[in-house]
């Protein structure tokens, strides 16, 4: 046991067998808050895209910069030096930050060019990618549900890509979605696998504010040259509806809360046990796409999303209920 900032913490061992361990209600609660915060971030990000010509690179920069500022203020109130990196976790932190930066850039691009629900459904391939990676790299056994889920998820991706939605852009016109639009969320899904595993591995060896703070620093630095290249091509003038300032701020708040509570959840509970909680984003974003953003979502895309998440959700739910390990 160790004490940090007045909190009694138990260092997690991600390799420990926990078939008899009960799911932490606090870990589930934190992941639930994180999932709702991600929904909030995605909705306000889409509104920001619709009411301005902000690029995904600029959105990543704003989100990362705000996250660093918020964490410094919050960390200051806790009396924590969140810029200090313990030597033993430094390599893991930088690898996590590298994959996280690639993932967030791809994620923000995906939400700019695809309906929120479709981009998020493709992103949620990551639990099965994690299982497949563990089987190939770590010789870990895959459950029957995970094996079936790989095949149904592949069918779901084909369904979405083949019968993909007509994208409604900022101009308001509906156009067929190019197949390459689906590459960013798939890349983001792969990088999320690395982020979740590394965050879980670090456990309580690092304060929960350290990861998102350095993540914000690196992603803001990384996209700066991309912003300059983008603006050199598109022009350095930017059109923005006045209310877009509020959308941008709320997007940053959502992204900050999502990172904080995701890290807190993964520090005290296995990712597999709380995975099912994250799927609450999918129906919420489908609802927003259809009734709020008026996206052209057909039954094929809904079927594809169900095929992608069905067995991952079932596996996660059984683990959440301590029925299945």
C-alpha positions in Angstrom: 0.0 0.0 0.0 1.2 3.5 -0.7 -0.1 7.0 0.1 0.0 9.8 -2.5 -1.7 13.2 -2.1 -3.7 12.0 0.9 -5.2 9.1 -1.0 -4.6 5.5 0.0 -3.7 3.6 -3.1 -3.2 0.0 -3.9 -0.7 -0.7 -6.6 -2.4 -2.8 -9.3 -0.8 -5.8 -10.9 -2.2 -6.2 -14.4 -0.7 -9.7 -14.7 -2.5 -11.0 -11.6 -5.2 -13.6 -12.1 -8.5 -12.0 -11.0 -11.1 -14.6 -11.7 -12.2 -14.5 -8.1 -11.9 -10.7 -7.8 -15.0 -8.6 -7.9 -15.4 -5.7 -10.3 -14.7 -2.4 -8.7 -17.9 -0.2 -8.7 -15.6 2.8 -8.6 -13.8 1.7 -11.7 -17.1 1.1 -13.5 -18.3 4.6 -12.4 -15.2 6.3 -13.6 -15.4 4.6 -17.0 -19.1 5.5 -17.3 -18.2 9.2 -16.6 -15.4 9.0 -19.1 -17.7 7.6 -21.8 -20.3 10.3 -21.3 -17.5 12.9 -21.4 -16.3 11.4 -24.7 -19.8 11.7 -26.1 -19.9 15.4 -25.0 -16.5 16.0 -26.6 -17.6 14.4 -29.9 -20.9 16.3 -30.1 -19.4 19.7 -29.5 -16.5 18.8 -31.8 -19.0 18.1 -34.6 -20.8 21.4 -33.9 -17.5 23.2 -34.0 -16.7 21.7 -37.4 -20.2 22.6 -38.7 -19.9 26.3 -37.6 -16.3 27.0 -38.6 -13.5 26.0 -40.9 -11.3 24.8 -38.0 -9.2 21.8 -39.1 -8.9 18.6 -37.1 -5.2 19.5 -36.5 -6.3 22.8 -34.9 -9.0 21.0 -32.9 -6.3 18.6 -31.6 -4.1 21.5 -30.7 -6.8 23.3 -28.8 -7.9 20.2 -26.9 -4.3 19.3 -26.0 -3.4 22.9 -24.8 -6.6 23.2 -22.8 -5.9 19.8 -21.2 -2.4 20.8 -20.1 -3.7 24.1 -18.6 -6.6 22.4 -16.8 -4.3 19.7 -15.4 -1.7 22.2 -14.2 -4.4 24.2 -12.4 -6.1 21.1 -10.9 -2.7 19.5 -10.0 -1.7 22.7 -8.3 -4.8 22.5 -6.1 -3.8 19.0 -5.2 -0.2 20.0 -4.6 1.0 17.5 -7.2 4.0 18.0 -9.6 2.3 16.5 -12.6 5.2 17.3 -14.9 7.5 15.0 -13.0 7.9 11.6 -14.6 9.0 8.6 -12.5 12.1 7.1 -14.2 10.7 3.5 -14.1 7.6 4.4 -16.1 9.2 7.0 -18.4 9.6 4.6 -21.4 6.0 3.4 -21.0 4.7 6.9 -20.8 6.4 8.1 -23.9 5.2 5.0 -25.9 1.7 5.6 -24.7 1.9 9.3 -25.6 3.2 8.4 -29.1 0.4 6.1 -29.9 -2.1 8.3 -28.2 -1.1 11.3 -30.3 -1.4 9.3 -33.5 -4.8 8.0 -32.4 -6.2 11.4 -31.4 -5.2 13.0 -34.7 -6.8 10.1 -36.6 -9.9 10.3 -34.3 -10.4 14.0 -34.9 -10.1 13.5 -38.7 -12.6 10.7 -38.6 -15.2 12.8 -36.7 -14.7 15.6 -39.3 -15.4 13.4 -42.3 -17.7 10.7 -41.0 -20.9 10.6 -38.9 -20.1 10.3 -35.2 -21.7 6.9 -34.8 -19.9 5.3 -37.7 -16.5 6.6 -36.7 -17.1 5.5 -33.1 -18.3 2.0 -34.1 -15.1 1.5 -36.2 -13.0 2.8 -33.3 -14.6 0.2 -31.0 -12.8 -2.6 -32.9 -10.0 -2.1 -30.4 -11.1 -4.7 -27.8 -10.9 -7.4 -30.4 -7.7 -6.1 -31.9 -6.3 -6.2 -28.3 -7.3 -9.9 -28.0 -5.8 -10.8 -31.4 -2.6 -8.9 -30.6 -2.3 -10.8 -27.3 -2.8 -14.1 -29.0 -0.2 -13.4 -31.7 2.4 -11.5 -29.6 1.9 -12.9 -26.1 0.5 -16.3 -26.9 -2.6 -15.5 -24.8 -5.7 -17.7 -25.2 -8.6 -16.2 -27.0 -12.1 -17.1 -25.8 -14.7 -18.5 -28.2 -16.7 -15.3 -28.0 -13.6 -13.3 -29.0 -12.9 -15.6 -32.0 -16.5 -15.3 -33.2 -16.4 -11.6 -32.5 -13.4 -11.2 -34.9 -15.4 -12.7 -37.8 -18.5 -10.7 -37.0 -16.5 -7.5 -36.6 -14.9 -8.1 -40.0 -18.3 -8.6 -41.5 -19.5 -5.4 -39.8 -16.6 -3.4 -41.3 -17.3 -4.7 -44.8 -21.0 -3.8 -44.3 -20.2 -0.2 -43.4 -17.5 0.3 -46.0 -19.6 -1.3 -48.8 -22.8 0.4 -48.0 -21.3 3.4 -46.3 -23.4 6.4 -45.4 -23.6 9.4 -47.7 -21.6 12.1 -45.8 -23.2 15.4 -45.2 -20.4 18.0 -45.2 -20.3 21.6 -44.2 -21.8 22.7 -47.5 -25.0 20.7 -46.6 -24.7 18.5 -49.7 -24.8 14.7 -49.5 -22.1 12.8 -51.2 -21.0 9.2 -51.3 -18.4 8.4 -48.7 -15.0 7.4 -50.2 -13.6 4.2 -48.9 -10.4 5.8 -47.6 -12.5 7.9 -45.2 -12.6 4.7 -43.0 -8.9 4.5 -42.6 -8.5 7.1 -39.8 -10.9 5.5 -37.3 -9.3 2.1 -38.0 -5.9 3.4 -37.3 -7.2 5.1 -34.2 -8.6 1.8 -33.0 -5.2 0.1 -33.4 -3.5 2.9 -31.4 -6.2 2.7 -28.7 -5.2 -0.9 -28.1 -1.6 0.2 -27.2 -2.9 3.1 -25.1 -5.2 1.0 -23.0 -2.7 -1.8 -22.4 0.1 0.6 -21.5 -2.1 2.7 -19.2 -3.2 -0.5 -17.5 0.4 -1.7 -17.1 1.5 1.5 -15.5 -1.3 1.2 -12.9 -0.9 3.3 -9.8 2.9 3.8 -10.4 2.0 7.2 -11.8 -0.5 9.9 -10.7 -3.6 9.9 -12.9 -2.9 13.5 -14.1 0.6 12.8 -15.4 -0.5 10.7 -18.5 -3.1 13.2 -19.9 -0.8 16.2 -19.2 2.1 14.9 -21.2 -0.3 13.5 -23.8 -1.6 17.1 -24.2 1.9 18.6 -24.4 3.1 16.1 -27.1 -0.1 16.2 -29.2 0.0 20.1 -29.3 3.6 20.1 -30.3 3.1 17.4 -32.9 0.2 19.1 -34.8 1.8 22.6 -34.9 3.8 21.9 -38.1 0.7 20.2 -39.5 -1.4 23.3 -38.8 1.2 25.5 -40.6 1.1 23.2 -43.6 -2.7 23.1 -43.7 -3.0 26.9 -43.3 -0.3 27.5 -46.0 -2.5 25.5 -48.4 -5.9 26.7 -47.2 -5.1 30.2 -46.2 -4.5 31.8 -42.8 -7.9 33.4 -42.5 -10.5 31.5 -40.5 -14.3 31.8 -40.5 -16.0 31.1 -37.2 -19.5 31.6 -35.9 -19.5 33.4 -32.5 -21.1 30.5 -30.7 -18.3 28.3 -32.0 -16.1 29.6 -29.1 -18.6 28.0 -26.7 -18.5 24.7 -28.7 -14.7 24.7 -28.6 -14.6 25.3 -24.9 -17.1 22.5 -24.2 -15.3 20.2 -26.5 -12.1 20.8 -24.5 -13.9 20.3 -21.2 -15.3 17.0 -22.4 -11.9 15.8 -23.7 -10.3 16.7 -20.4 -12.8 14.9 -18.2 -12.8 11.9 -20.5 -9.0 11.5 -20.2 -9.0 12.0 -16.4 -11.7 9.5 -15.6 -10.4 6.9 -18.2 -7.0 7.0 -16.5 -8.6 6.7 -13.0 -10.7 3.8 -14.1 -7.8 1.8 -15.7 -5.7 2.4 -12.6 -8.0 0.4 -10.4 -9.8 -2.0 -12.8 -8.9 -4.2 -15.8 -9.9 -2.8 -19.2 -11.7 -6.0 -20.1 -14.0 -5.6 -17.1 -15.1 -2.1 -17.8 -15.1 -2.3 -21.6 -18.9 -2.8 -21.8 -19.5 0.5 -20.2 -17.8 2.4 -23.1 -20.4 1.0 -25.5 -23.0 3.4 -24.2 -21.5 5.9 -26.6 -22.7 4.1 -29.7 -26.5 4.4 -29.3 -26.1 7.9 -27.9 -24.1 9.0 -31.0 -26.5 7.2 -33.4 -29.3 9.2 -31.8 -27.4 12.5 -32.2 -26.5 11.7 -35.8 -30.1 10.9 -36.9 -32.1 13.4 -34.8 -29.6 16.3 -34.3 -27.1 16.3 -37.1 -29.5 14.8 -39.7 -27.0 12.4 -41.0 -28.0 9.9 -43.7 -27.7 6.7 -41.7 -29.2 3.5 -43.2 -30.0 0.1 -41.8 -26.7 -1.3 -43.3 -24.6 1.0 -41.2 -26.6 0.2 -38.1 -26.2 -3.6 -38.8 -22.5 -3.1 -39.4 -22.1 -1.3 -36.1 -24.1 -4.0 -34.3 -21.9 -6.7 -35.8 -18.7 -4.8 -34.7 -19.6 -4.3 -31.1 -22.0 -7.2 -30.4 -19.6 -9.8 -29.1 -17.2 -7.3 -27.6 -20.1 -5.9 -25.6 -21.3 -9.3 -24.6 -17.8 -10.3 -23.4 -17.3 -7.1 -21.6 -20.7 -7.3 -19.9 -20.1 -10.8 -18.7 -16.7 -9.7 -17.3 -18.4 -6.7 -15.7 -20.8 -9.0 -13.9 -18.0 -11.3 -12.9 -19.6 -14.2 -14.9 -16.8 -14.6 -17.4 -13.0 -14.1 -17.2 
